[in-house]
């Protein structure tokens, strides 16, 4: 009985993990002021502009994800980052339409 519950819990956790990434467009990691693409795809122009913000703000140990929410891209940032830097990243993302991001050629 306990084994079945543990197996059911493991399956539920795997499903929850994949569902949480179902709406993810891309994931980036900032180290030493430089961005690295972890998952997904995005246009080179978007990556370059985001990387420029990361370099100017010297972002380190920060994860930046773009997800689809309400039919529009939304930025999710994890790590220590100032409000101004986060707003600059959002402003860059806001200049690109969802269709532009999805058709991006740059892949992890």
PyMOL commands that set and color helices and strands:
alter all, ss='L'
color gray80, all
select helices_A, chain A and resi 2-20+44-57+83-94+98-102
alter helices_A, ss='H'
color red, helices_A
select strands_A, chain A and resi 24-31+34-42+62-69+72-78+106-107
alter strands_A, ss='S'
color yellow, strands_A
deselect
rebuild
show_as cartoon
